[in-house]
């Protein structure tokens, strides 16, 4: 059970790091419509996984 909790905590940390990375991407000037939409969709997906 502890191993599973540890694994979930590691996953949550990775998801939070991914969210930060994709938010930084959205702040950049060079992005296509598909890239912007994909980043927004992925951020929402990760936020739902964290909750």
C-alpha distance (Angstrom), angle and dihedral (degrees) to the residues before:
residue distance angle dihedral
X1 . . .
X2 3.81 . .
X3 3.79 90.2 .
X4 3.80 90.5 54.1
X5 3.82 92.4 50.1
X6 3.78 90.2 47.6
X7 3.81 90.6 50.7
X8 3.82 91.6 49.4
X9 3.80 91.3 50.1
X10 3.81 90.4 50.8
X11 3.80 90.2 49.4
X12 3.80 91.7 49.5
X13 3.80 90.8 51.3
X14 3.81 90.7 50.2
X15 3.81 91.5 48.9
X16 3.82 91.0 50.3
X17 3.81 89.8 50.6
X18 3.82 90.2 48.9
X19 3.81 90.4 51.2
X20 3.81 90.8 53.1
X21 3.80 91.1 47.9
X22 3.81 93.7 49.9
X23 3.82 92.2 45.8
X24 3.81 88.3 54.2
X25 3.80 88.6 49.8
X26 3.81 89.9 53.6
X27 3.82 89.5 53.5
X28 3.80 91.5 56.2
X29 3.78 121.0 94.5
X30 3.80 98.1 -132.7
X31 3.78 108.9 76.3
X32 3.76 135.7 119.9
X33 3.78 124.6 -135.4
X34 3.80 89.5 -105.4
X35 3.80 92.1 48.8
X36 3.78 92.9 48.7
X37 3.80 93.5 46.2
X38 3.80 92.1 44.8
X39 3.80 92.3 50.5
X40 3.79 92.4 49.3
X41 3.79 91.4 48.1
X42 3.81 92.5 48.6
X43 3.81 92.1 49.2
X44 3.81 90.8 52.7
X45 3.81 90.6 46.8
X46 3.81 91.6 53.1
X47 3.78 93.1 45.9
X48 3.79 89.5 55.1
X49 3.81 90.9 49.2
X50 3.81 91.2 52.4
X51 3.80 92.7 52.1
